[in-house]
Amino acid sequence: MSQTYLTTEELSTKIKYDTRTIRNRLKDSVLLEGVHYIRPFGGRKILYIWERIETDMAKPIDMGILMSGVQ
């Protein structure tokens, strides 16, 4: 199956979230490395996997997981 890789800016345009929100909040709490995004060749650049994000956006989030990091 072919996957569509997006930069942070391209993902921002598709899902209507600010790039800072994606980098700071979503990447750290909702989007998982190896599932929703990759770092090609072990570098710093991040490419998001659109098909996984699109599928998971429709699923409800377990708030317990999100709140576990909040004190």
N, CA, C and O atoms as a Maestro MAE file, in Angstrom:
{
 s_m_m2io_version
 :::
 2.0.0
}

f_m_ct {
 s_m_title
 :::
 protein
 m_atom[284] {
  # First column is atom index #
  i_m_mmod_type
  r_m_x_coord
  r_m_y_coord
  r_m_z_coord
  i_m_residue_number
  s_m_chain_name
  s_m_pdb_residue_name
  s_m_pdb_atom_name
  i_m_atomic_number
  :::
  1 25 0.838 -1.176 0.000 1 A "MET " " N  " 7
  2 3 0.000 0.000 0.000 1 A "MET " " CA " 6
  3 2 0.887 1.245 0.000 1 A "MET " " C  " 6
  4 15 1.853 1.331 0.758 1 A "MET " " O  " 8
  5 25 0.554 2.182 -0.838 2 A "SER " " N  " 7
  6 3 1.294 3.432 -0.935 2 A "SER " " CA " 6
  7 2 0.874 4.385 0.184 2 A "SER " " C  " 6
  8 15 -0.304 4.463 0.533 2 A "SER " " O  " 8
  9 25 1.837 5.102 0.737 3 A "GLN " " N  " 7
  10 3 1.535 6.052 1.799 3 A "GLN " " CA " 6
  11 2 1.864 7.462 1.323 3 A "GLN " " C  " 6
  12 15 2.773 7.670 0.519 3 A "GLN " " O  " 8
  13 25 1.112 8.413 1.831 4 A "THR " " N  " 7
  14 3 1.324 9.807 1.495 4 A "THR " " CA " 6
  15 2 2.031 10.473 2.666 4 A "THR " " C  " 6
  16 15 1.505 10.515 3.778 4 A "THR " " O  " 8
  17 25 3.220 10.989 2.411 5 A "TYR " " N  " 7
  18 3 4.000 11.656 3.442 5 A "TYR " " CA " 6
  19 2 3.839 13.166 3.292 5 A "TYR " " C  " 6
  20 15 3.957 13.714 2.196 5 A "TYR " " O  " 8
  21 25 3.568 13.825 4.416 6 A "LEU " " N  " 7
  22 3 3.349 15.270 4.412 6 A "LEU " " CA " 6
  23 2 4.319 15.955 5.369 6 A "LEU " " C  " 6
  24 15 4.671 15.407 6.414 6 A "LEU " " O  " 8
  25 25 4.739 17.144 5.001 7 A "THR " " N  " 7
  26 3 5.505 17.976 5.921 7 A "THR " " CA " 6
  27 2 4.533 18.564 6.940 7 A "THR " " C  " 6
  28 15 3.318 18.435 6.790 7 A "THR " " O  " 8
  29 25 5.060 19.199 7.958 8 A "THR " " N  " 7
  30 3 4.208 19.832 8.964 8 A "THR " " CA " 6
  31 2 3.318 20.890 8.315 8 A "THR " " C  " 6
  32 15 2.139 21.001 8.651 8 A "THR " " O  " 8
  33 25 3.868 21.653 7.403 9 A "GLU " " N  " 7
  34 3 3.107 22.706 6.733 9 A "GLU " " CA " 6
  35 2 1.976 22.118 5.885 9 A "GLU " " C  " 6
  36 15 0.862 22.643 5.885 9 A "GLU " " O  " 8
  37 25 2.257 21.038 5.170 10 A "GLU " " N  " 7
  38 3 1.222 20.400 4.343 10 A "GLU " " CA " 6
  39 2 0.120 19.807 5.215 10 A "GLU " " C  " 6
  40 15 -1.061 19.926 4.886 10 A "GLU " " O  " 8
  41 25 0.496 19.168 6.329 11 A "LEU " " N  " 7
  42 3 -0.499 18.618 7.243 11 A "LEU " " CA " 6
  43 2 -1.340 19.736 7.841 11 A "LEU " " C  " 6
  44 15 -2.555 19.595 7.980 11 A "LEU " " O  " 8
  45 25 -0.708 20.830 8.188 12 A "SER " " N  " 7
  46 3 -1.407 21.988 8.742 12 A "SER " " CA " 6
  47 2 -2.511 22.473 7.801 12 A "SER " " C  " 6
  48 15 -3.621 22.774 8.239 12 A "SER " " O  " 8
  49 25 -2.204 22.542 6.540 13 A "THR " " N  " 7
  50 3 -3.185 22.976 5.543 13 A "THR " " CA " 6
  51 2 -4.342 21.986 5.446 13 A "THR " " C  " 6
  52 15 -5.497 22.400 5.344 13 A "THR " " O  " 8
  53 25 -4.052 20.696 5.475 14 A "LYS " " N  " 7
  54 3 -5.095 19.674 5.347 14 A "LYS " " CA " 6
  55 2 -6.036 19.620 6.546 14 A "LYS " " C  " 6
  56 15 -7.249 19.499 6.375 14 A "LYS " " O  " 8
  57 25 -5.488 19.709 7.762 15 A "ILE " " N  " 7
  58 3 -6.338 19.521 8.944 15 A "ILE " " CA " 6
  59 2 -6.720 20.838 9.623 15 A "ILE " " C  " 6
  60 15 -7.410 20.838 10.642 15 A "ILE " " O  " 8
  61 25 -6.268 21.957 9.056 16 A "LYS " " N  " 7
  62 3 -6.638 23.291 9.559 16 A "LYS " " CA " 6
  63 2 -6.180 23.532 10.994 16 A "LYS " " C  " 6
  64 15 -6.900 24.132 11.793 16 A "LYS " " O  " 8
  65 25 -4.980 23.061 11.311 17 A "TYR " " N  " 7
  66 3 -4.345 23.331 12.597 17 A "TYR " " CA " 6
  67 2 -3.085 24.135 12.320 17 A "TYR " " C  " 6
  68 15 -2.436 23.944 11.291 17 A "TYR " " O  " 8
  69 25 -2.742 25.019 13.218 18 A "ASP " " N  " 7
  70 3 -1.517 25.791 13.093 18 A "ASP " " CA " 6
  71 2 -0.314 24.849 13.178 18 A "ASP " " C  " 6
  72 15 -0.354 23.852 13.898 18 A "ASP " " O  " 8
  73 25 0.741 25.163 12.452 19 A "THR " " N  " 7
  74 3 1.928 24.308 12.467 19 A "THR " " CA " 6
  75 2 2.512 24.198 13.875 19 A "THR " " C  " 6
  76 15 3.028 23.143 14.246 19 A "THR " " O  " 8
  77 25 2.439 25.269 14.660 20 A "ARG " " N  " 7
  78 3 2.950 25.213 16.036 20 A "ARG " " CA " 6
  79 2 2.152 24.240 16.883 20 A "ARG " " C  " 6
  80 15 2.717 23.543 17.726 20 A "ARG " " O  " 8
  81 25 0.843 24.184 16.668 21 A "THR " " N  " 7
  82 3 0.002 23.240 17.407 21 A "THR " " CA " 6
  83 2 0.393 21.816 17.073 21 A "THR " " C  " 6
  84 15 0.476 20.967 17.960 21 A "THR " " O  " 8
  85 25 0.630 21.551 15.816 22 A "ILE " " N  " 7
  86 3 1.036 20.204 15.400 22 A "ILE " " CA " 6
  87 2 2.372 19.851 16.048 22 A "ILE " " C  " 6
  88 15 2.523 18.772 16.621 22 A "ILE " " O  " 8
  89 25 3.326 20.752 15.955 23 A "ARG " " N  " 7
  90 3 4.667 20.477 16.503 23 A "ARG " " CA " 6
  91 2 4.664 20.337 18.019 23 A "ARG " " C  " 6
  92 15 5.309 19.438 18.559 23 A "ARG " " O  " 8
  93 25 3.950 21.213 18.709 24 A "ASN " " N  " 7
  94 3 4.042 21.267 20.167 24 A "ASN " " CA " 6
  95 2 3.056 20.375 20.899 24 A "ASN " " C  " 6
  96 15 3.424 19.741 21.888 24 A "ASN " " O  " 8
  97 25 1.822 20.309 20.443 25 A "ARG " " N  " 7
  98 3 0.811 19.577 21.202 25 A "ARG " " CA " 6
  99 2 0.489 18.234 20.596 25 A "ARG " " C  " 6
  100 15 0.559 17.213 21.280 25 A "ARG " " O  " 8
  101 25 0.140 18.215 19.335 26 A "LEU " " N  " 7
  102 3 -0.286 16.957 18.720 26 A "LEU " " CA " 6
  103 2 0.846 15.945 18.666 26 A "LEU " " C  " 6
  104 15 0.657 14.775 18.999 26 A "LEU " " O  " 8
  105 25 2.011 16.391 18.249 27 A "LYS " " N  " 7
  106 3 3.125 15.463 18.111 27 A "LYS " " CA " 6
  107 2 3.508 14.843 19.450 27 A "LYS " " C  " 6
  108 15 3.928 13.687 19.501 27 A "LYS " " O  " 8
  109 25 3.369 15.593 20.521 28 A "ASP " " N  " 7
  110 3 3.770 15.087 21.831 28 A "ASP " " CA " 6
  111 2 2.697 14.279 22.545 28 A "ASP " " C  " 6
  112 15 3.013 13.502 23.447 28 A "ASP " " O  " 8
  113 25 1.427 14.446 22.160 29 A "SER " " N  " 7
  114 3 0.387 13.766 22.935 29 A "SER " " CA " 6
  115 2 -0.523 12.861 22.113 29 A "SER " " C  " 6
  116 15 -1.097 11.916 22.654 29 A "SER " " O  " 8
  117 25 -0.664 13.125 20.839 30 A "VAL " " N  " 7
  118 3 -1.626 12.370 20.032 30 A "VAL " " CA " 6
  119 2 -0.939 11.587 18.920 30 A "VAL " " C  " 6
  120 15 -1.270 10.427 18.671 30 A "VAL " " O  " 8
  121 25 0.001 12.215 18.267 31 A "LEU " " N  " 7
  122 3 0.671 11.583 17.129 31 A "LEU " " CA " 6
  123 2 1.911 10.843 17.610 31 A "LEU " " C  " 6
  124 15 2.737 11.394 18.338 31 A "LEU " " O  " 8
  125 25 2.029 9.597 17.195 32 A "LEU " " N  " 7
  126 3 3.100 8.723 17.672 32 A "LEU " " CA " 6
  127 2 4.134 8.463 16.583 32 A "LEU " " C  " 6
  128 15 3.793 8.177 15.435 32 A "LEU " " O  " 8
  129 25 5.400 8.567 16.966 33 A "GLU " " N  " 7
  130 3 6.471 8.274 16.021 33 A "GLU " " CA " 6
  131 2 6.413 6.806 15.621 33 A "GLU " " C  " 6
  132 15 6.239 5.931 16.469 33 A "GLU " " O  " 8
  133 25 6.558 6.545 14.340 34 A "GLY " " N  " 7
  134 3 6.474 5.186 13.819 34 A "GLY " " CA " 6
  135 2 5.063 4.777 13.456 34 A "GLY " " C  " 6
  136 15 4.867 3.802 12.730 34 A "GLY " " O  " 8
  137 25 4.079 5.506 13.950 35 A "VAL " " N  " 7
  138 3 2.676 5.231 13.628 35 A "VAL " " CA " 6
  139 2 2.133 6.350 12.745 35 A "VAL " " C  " 6
  140 15 1.650 6.098 11.641 35 A "VAL " " O  " 8
  141 25 2.213 7.579 13.233 36 A "HIS " " N  " 7
  142 3 1.668 8.729 12.531 36 A "HIS " " CA " 6
  143 2 2.736 9.557 11.815 36 A "HIS " " C  " 6
  144 15 2.423 10.307 10.889 36 A "HIS " " O  " 8
  145 25 3.965 9.428 12.230 37 A "TYR " " N  " 7
  146 3 5.035 10.161 11.560 37 A "TYR " " CA " 6
  147 2 6.343 9.387 11.651 37 A "TYR " " C  " 6
  148 15 6.523 8.510 12.497 37 A "TYR " " O  " 8
  149 25 7.241 9.744 10.753 38 A "ILE " " N  " 7
  150 3 8.568 9.126 10.715 38 A "ILE " " CA " 6
  151 2 9.623 10.226 10.643 38 A "ILE " " C  " 6
  152 15 9.335 11.370 10.292 38 A "ILE " " O  " 8
  153 25 10.830 9.851 10.979 39 A "ARG " " N  " 7
  154 3 12.001 10.714 10.803 39 A "ARG " " CA " 6
  155 2 12.900 9.991 9.797 39 A "ARG " " C  " 6
  156 15 13.685 9.119 10.170 39 A "ARG " " O  " 8
  157 25 12.776 10.364 8.506 40 A "PRO " " N  " 7
  158 3 13.542 9.651 7.480 40 A "PRO " " CA " 6
  159 2 15.044 9.688 7.738 40 A "PRO " " C  " 6
  160 15 15.610 10.728 8.076 40 A "PRO " " O  " 8
  161 25 15.657 8.561 7.575 41 A "PHE " " N  " 7
  162 3 17.100 8.405 7.694 41 A "PHE " " CA " 6
  163 2 17.623 8.839 9.066 41 A "PHE " " C  " 6
  164 15 18.785 9.226 9.191 41 A "PHE " " O  " 8
  165 25 16.770 8.776 10.097 42 A "GLY " " N  " 7
  166 3 17.178 9.117 11.450 42 A "GLY " " CA " 6
  167 2 17.470 10.593 11.669 42 A "GLY " " C  " 6
  168 15 18.116 10.966 12.648 42 A "GLY " " O  " 8
  169 25 16.992 11.431 10.757 43 A "GLY " " N  " 7
  170 3 17.277 12.864 10.850 43 A "GLY " " CA " 6
  171 2 16.278 13.618 11.703 43 A "GLY " " C  " 6
  172 15 15.458 13.019 12.400 43 A "GLY " " O  " 8
  173 25 16.353 14.926 11.642 44 A "ARG " " N  " 7
  174 3 15.468 15.790 12.419 44 A "ARG " " CA " 6
  175 2 14.138 16.045 11.720 44 A "ARG " " C  " 6
  176 15 13.128 16.301 12.375 44 A "ARG " " O  " 8
  177 25 14.137 15.976 10.404 45 A "LYS " " N  " 7
  178 3 12.924 16.255 9.638 45 A "LYS " " CA " 6
  179 2 11.848 15.231 9.969 45 A "LYS " " C  " 6
  180 15 12.127 14.043 10.132 45 A "LYS " " O  " 8
  181 25 10.616 15.713 10.066 46 A "ILE " " N  " 7
  182 3 9.475 14.841 10.353 46 A "ILE " " CA " 6
  183 2 8.560 14.813 9.142 46 A "ILE " " C  " 6
  184 15 8.230 15.854 8.575 46 A "ILE " " O  " 8
  185 25 8.151 13.607 8.748 47 A "LEU " " N  " 7
  186 3 7.142 13.442 7.702 47 A "LEU " " CA " 6
  187 2 5.966 12.695 8.300 47 A "LEU " " C  " 6
  188 15 6.128 11.633 8.901 47 A "LEU " " O  " 8
  189 25 4.772 13.263 8.129 48 A "TYR " " N  " 7
  190 3 3.551 12.685 8.689 48 A "TYR " " CA " 6
  191 2 2.925 11.746 7.675 48 A "TYR " " C  " 6
  192 15 2.935 12.016 6.474 48 A "TYR " " O  " 8
  193 25 2.380 10.643 8.164 49 A "ILE " " N  " 7
  194 3 1.745 9.635 7.305 49 A "ILE " " CA " 6
  195 2 0.250 9.947 7.254 49 A "ILE " " C  " 6
  196 15 -0.483 9.674 8.204 49 A "ILE " " O  " 8
  197 25 -0.188 10.517 6.142 50 A "TRP " " N  " 7
  198 3 -1.540 11.037 6.027 50 A "TRP " " CA " 6
  199 2 -2.613 9.974 6.261 50 A "TRP " " C  " 6
  200 15 -3.578 10.241 6.978 50 A "TRP " " O  " 8
  201 25 -2.481 8.807 5.696 51 A "GLU " " N  " 7
  202 3 -3.522 7.776 5.812 51 A "GLU " " CA " 6
  203 2 -3.768 7.389 7.269 51 A "GLU " " C  " 6
  204 15 -4.919 7.204 7.662 51 A "GLU " " O  " 8
  205 25 -2.733 7.265 8.064 52 A "ARG " " N  " 7
  206 3 -2.893 6.921 9.491 52 A "ARG " " CA " 6
  207 2 -3.549 8.054 10.267 52 A "ARG " " C  " 6
  208 15 -4.419 7.822 11.107 52 A "ARG " " O  " 8
  209 25 -3.128 9.278 9.982 53 A "ILE " " N  " 7
  210 3 -3.711 10.433 10.663 53 A "ILE " " CA " 6
  211 2 -5.182 10.577 10.298 53 A "ILE " " C  " 6
  212 15 -6.021 10.816 11.166 53 A "ILE " " O  " 8
  213 25 -5.490 10.434 9.029 54 A "GLU " " N  " 7
  214 3 -6.877 10.563 8.568 54 A "GLU " " CA " 6
  215 2 -7.771 9.519 9.230 54 A "GLU " " C  " 6
  216 15 -8.885 9.835 9.647 54 A "GLU " " O  " 8
  217 25 -7.301 8.293 9.330 55 A "THR " " N  " 7
  218 3 -8.063 7.218 9.965 55 A "THR " " CA " 6
  219 2 -8.261 7.494 11.454 55 A "THR " " C  " 6
  220 15 -9.369 7.352 11.972 55 A "THR " " O  " 8
  221 25 -7.201 7.883 12.134 56 A "ASP " " N  " 7
  222 3 -7.265 8.062 13.582 56 A "ASP " " CA " 6
  223 2 -7.960 9.349 14.011 56 A "ASP " " C  " 6
  224 15 -8.397 9.450 15.158 56 A "ASP " " O  " 8
  225 25 -8.074 10.338 13.120 57 A "MET " " N  " 7
  226 3 -8.757 11.586 13.479 57 A "MET " " CA " 6
  227 2 -10.222 11.338 13.835 57 A "MET " " C  " 6
  228 15 -10.790 12.052 14.661 57 A "MET " " O  " 8
  229 25 -10.820 10.351 13.229 58 A "ALA " " N  " 7
  230 3 -12.239 10.074 13.456 58 A "ALA " " CA " 6
  231 2 -12.490 9.267 14.728 58 A "ALA " " C  " 6
  232 15 -13.632 9.144 15.171 58 A "ALA " " O  " 8
  233 25 -11.421 8.715 15.319 59 A "LYS " " N  " 7
  234 3 -11.570 7.903 16.528 59 A "LYS " " CA " 6
  235 2 -11.594 8.790 17.768 59 A "LYS " " C  " 6
  236 15 -10.879 9.791 17.825 59 A "LYS " " O  " 8
  237 25 -12.410 8.432 18.763 60 A "PRO " " N  " 7
  238 3 -12.368 9.202 20.016 60 A "PRO " " CA " 6
  239 2 -11.040 8.978 20.736 60 A "PRO " " C  " 6
  240 15 -10.448 7.902 20.655 60 A "PRO " " O  " 8
  241 25 -10.592 10.001 21.434 61 A "ILE " " N  " 7
  242 3 -9.326 9.933 22.173 61 A "ILE " " CA " 6
  243 2 -9.621 9.574 23.624 61 A "ILE " " C  " 6
  244 15 -10.559 10.095 24.228 61 A "ILE " " O  " 8
  245 25 -8.809 8.680 24.171 62 A "ASP " " N  " 7
  246 3 -8.924 8.331 25.589 62 A "ASP " " CA " 6
  247 2 -8.349 9.495 26.397 62 A "ASP " " C  " 6
  248 15 -7.133 9.685 26.431 62 A "ASP " " O  " 8
  249 25 -9.213 10.271 27.045 63 A "MET " " N  " 7
  250 3 -8.776 11.454 27.784 63 A "MET " " CA " 6
  251 2 -7.865 11.080 28.948 63 A "MET " " C  " 6
  252 15 -7.066 11.910 29.381 63 A "MET " " O  " 8
  253 25 -7.957 9.873 29.459 64 A "GLY " " N  " 7
  254 3 -7.071 9.444 30.527 64 A "GLY " " CA " 6
  255 2 -5.617 9.457 30.094 64 A "GLY " " C  " 6
  256 15 -4.728 9.798 30.873 64 A "GLY " " O  " 8
  257 25 -5.388 9.087 28.862 65 A "ILE " " N  " 7
  258 3 -4.025 9.091 28.322 65 A "ILE " " CA " 6
  259 2 -3.531 10.519 28.215 65 A "ILE " " C  " 6
  260 15 -2.402 10.815 28.607 65 A "ILE " " O  " 8
  261 25 -4.359 11.409 27.691 66 A "LEU " " N  " 7
  262 3 -3.950 12.796 27.533 66 A "LEU " " CA " 6
  263 2 -3.738 13.478 28.879 66 A "LEU " " C  " 6
  264 15 -2.812 14.275 29.032 66 A "LEU " " O  " 8
  265 25 -4.575 13.177 29.835 67 A "MET " " N  " 7
  266 3 -4.499 13.846 31.130 67 A "MET " " CA " 6
  267 2 -3.418 13.267 32.029 67 A "MET " " C  " 6
  268 15 -3.071 13.883 33.036 67 A "MET " " O  " 8
  269 25 -2.879 12.107 31.697 68 A "SER " " N  " 7
  270 3 -1.875 11.488 32.554 68 A "SER " " CA " 6
  271 2 -0.615 12.337 32.671 68 A "SER " " C  " 6
  272 15 0.095 12.250 33.672 68 A "SER " " O  " 8
  273 25 -0.329 13.158 31.657 69 A "GLY " " N  " 7
  274 3 0.839 14.011 31.714 69 A "GLY " " CA " 6
  275 2 0.562 15.348 32.381 69 A "GLY " " C  " 6
  276 15 1.497 16.114 32.614 69 A "GLY " " O  " 8
  277 25 -0.683 15.649 32.693 70 A "VAL " " N  " 7
  278 3 -1.043 16.928 33.302 70 A "VAL " " CA " 6
  279 2 -1.077 16.778 34.817 70 A "VAL " " C  " 6
  280 15 -1.629 15.812 35.344 70 A "VAL " " O  " 8
  281 25 -0.485 17.739 35.506 71 A "GLN " " N  " 7
  282 3 -0.474 17.676 36.968 71 A "GLN " " CA " 6
  283 2 -1.163 18.848 37.571 71 A "GLN " " C  " 6
  284 15 -1.245 18.954 38.795 71 A "GLN " " O  " 8
  :::
 }
 m_bond[283] {
  # First column is bond index #
  i_m_from
  i_m_to
  i_m_order
  :::
  1 1 2 1
  2 2 3 1
  3 3 4 2
  4 3 5 1
  5 5 6 1
  6 6 7 1
  7 7 8 2
  8 7 9 1
  9 9 10 1
  10 10 11 1
  11 11 12 2
  12 11 13 1
  13 13 14 1
  14 14 15 1
  15 15 16 2
  16 15 17 1
  17 17 18 1
  18 18 19 1
  19 19 20 2
  20 19 21 1
  21 21 22 1
  22 22 23 1
  23 23 24 2
  24 23 25 1
  25 25 26 1
  26 26 27 1
  27 27 28 2
  28 27 29 1
  29 29 30 1
  30 30 31 1
  31 31 32 2
  32 31 33 1
  33 33 34 1
  34 34 35 1
  35 35 36 2
  36 35 37 1
  37 37 38 1
  38 38 39 1
  39 39 40 2
  40 39 41 1
  41 41 42 1
  42 42 43 1
  43 43 44 2
  44 43 45 1
  45 45 46 1
  46 46 47 1
  47 47 48 2
  48 47 49 1
  49 49 50 1
  50 50 51 1
  51 51 52 2
  52 51 53 1
  53 53 54 1
  54 54 55 1
  55 55 56 2
  56 55 57 1
  57 57 58 1
  58 58 59 1
  59 59 60 2
  60 59 61 1
  61 61 62 1
  62 62 63 1
  63 63 64 2
  64 63 65 1
  65 65 66 1
  66 66 67 1
  67 67 68 2
  68 67 69 1
  69 69 70 1
  70 70 71 1
  71 71 72 2
  72 71 73 1
  73 73 74 1
  74 74 75 1
  75 75 76 2
  76 75 77 1
  77 77 78 1
  78 78 79 1
  79 79 80 2
  80 79 81 1
  81 81 82 1
  82 82 83 1
  83 83 84 2
  84 83 85 1
  85 85 86 1
  86 86 87 1
  87 87 88 2
  88 87 89 1
  89 89 90 1
  90 90 91 1
  91 91 92 2
  92 91 93 1
  93 93 94 1
  94 94 95 1
  95 95 96 2
  96 95 97 1
  97 97 98 1
  98 98 99 1
  99 99 100 2
  100 99 101 1
  101 101 102 1
  102 102 103 1
  103 103 104 2
  104 103 105 1
  105 105 106 1
  106 106 107 1
  107 107 108 2
  108 107 109 1
  109 109 110 1
  110 110 111 1
  111 111 112 2
  112 111 113 1
  113 113 114 1
  114 114 115 1
  115 115 116 2
  116 115 117 1
  117 117 118 1
  118 118 119 1
  119 119 120 2
  120 119 121 1
  121 121 122 1
  122 122 123 1
  123 123 124 2
  124 123 125 1
  125 125 126 1
  126 126 127 1
  127 127 128 2
  128 127 129 1
  129 129 130 1
  130 130 131 1
  131 131 132 2
  132 131 133 1
  133 133 134 1
  134 134 135 1
  135 135 136 2
  136 135 137 1
  137 137 138 1
  138 138 139 1
  139 139 140 2
  140 139 141 1
  141 141 142 1
  142 142 143 1
  143 143 144 2
  144 143 145 1
  145 145 146 1
  146 146 147 1
  147 147 148 2
  148 147 149 1
  149 149 150 1
  150 150 151 1
  151 151 152 2
  152 151 153 1
  153 153 154 1
  154 154 155 1
  155 155 156 2
  156 155 157 1
  157 157 158 1
  158 158 159 1
  159 159 160 2
  160 159 161 1
  161 161 162 1
  162 162 163 1
  163 163 164 2
  164 163 165 1
  165 165 166 1
  166 166 167 1
  167 167 168 2
  168 167 169 1
  169 169 170 1
  170 170 171 1
  171 171 172 2
  172 171 173 1
  173 173 174 1
  174 174 175 1
  175 175 176 2
  176 175 177 1
  177 177 178 1
  178 178 179 1
  179 179 180 2
  180 179 181 1
  181 181 182 1
  182 182 183 1
  183 183 184 2
  184 183 185 1
  185 185 186 1
  186 186 187 1
  187 187 188 2
  188 187 189 1
  189 189 190 1
  190 190 191 1
  191 191 192 2
  192 191 193 1
  193 193 194 1
  194 194 195 1
  195 195 196 2
  196 195 197 1
  197 197 198 1
  198 198 199 1
  199 199 200 2
  200 199 201 1
  201 201 202 1
  202 202 203 1
  203 203 204 2
  204 203 205 1
  205 205 206 1
  206 206 207 1
  207 207 208 2
  208 207 209 1
  209 209 210 1
  210 210 211 1
  211 211 212 2
  212 211 213 1
  213 213 214 1
  214 214 215 1
  215 215 216 2
  216 215 217 1
  217 217 218 1
  218 218 219 1
  219 219 220 2
  220 219 221 1
  221 221 222 1
  222 222 223 1
  223 223 224 2
  224 223 225 1
  225 225 226 1
  226 226 227 1
  227 227 228 2
  228 227 229 1
  229 229 230 1
  230 230 231 1
  231 231 232 2
  232 231 233 1
  233 233 234 1
  234 234 235 1
  235 235 236 2
  236 235 237 1
  237 237 238 1
  238 238 239 1
  239 239 240 2
  240 239 241 1
  241 241 242 1
  242 242 243 1
  243 243 244 2
  244 243 245 1
  245 245 246 1
  246 246 247 1
  247 247 248 2
  248 247 249 1
  249 249 250 1
  250 250 251 1
  251 251 252 2
  252 251 253 1
  253 253 254 1
  254 254 255 1
  255 255 256 2
  256 255 257 1
  257 257 258 1
  258 258 259 1
  259 259 260 2
  260 259 261 1
  261 261 262 1
  262 262 263 1
  263 263 264 2
  264 263 265 1
  265 265 266 1
  266 266 267 1
  267 267 268 2
  268 267 269 1
  269 269 270 1
  270 270 271 1
  271 271 272 2
  272 271 273 1
  273 273 274 1
  274 274 275 1
  275 275 276 2
  276 275 277 1
  277 277 278 1
  278 278 279 1
  279 279 280 2
  280 279 281 1
  281 281 282 1
  282 282 283 1
  283 283 284 2
  :::
 }
}
